[in-house]
Amino acid sequence: MITKEEITIKVPSEVAEAYRNATPEERSQIEARIAVLLKSSMTCRQEAIAKLRQTMDEIGRRAAKRGLTPEILESILNDDE
């Protein structure tokens, strides 16, 4: 069973009025669409983070293959000091 929780969002006045005047079925459809939109946004963000991690891991593997060690990296990063 999916637990539902109430949230508050700011919308233009005419949108709020249209929602208040909607039938219970229309409100349910609106709520479902908003949930899908937010879930989709969350999924896209998670996928972007996963792709970034994969890219960073691949860069690390390539650097290690080419001889970069943590000590060498630290030395490079500390060169500006």
HELIX and SHEET records of a PDB file:
HELIX    1   1 SER A   13  ASN A   21  1                                   9    
HELIX    2   2 PRO A   24  LYS A   65  1                                  42    
HELIX    3   3 PRO A   70  LEU A   77  1                                   8    
END                                                                             
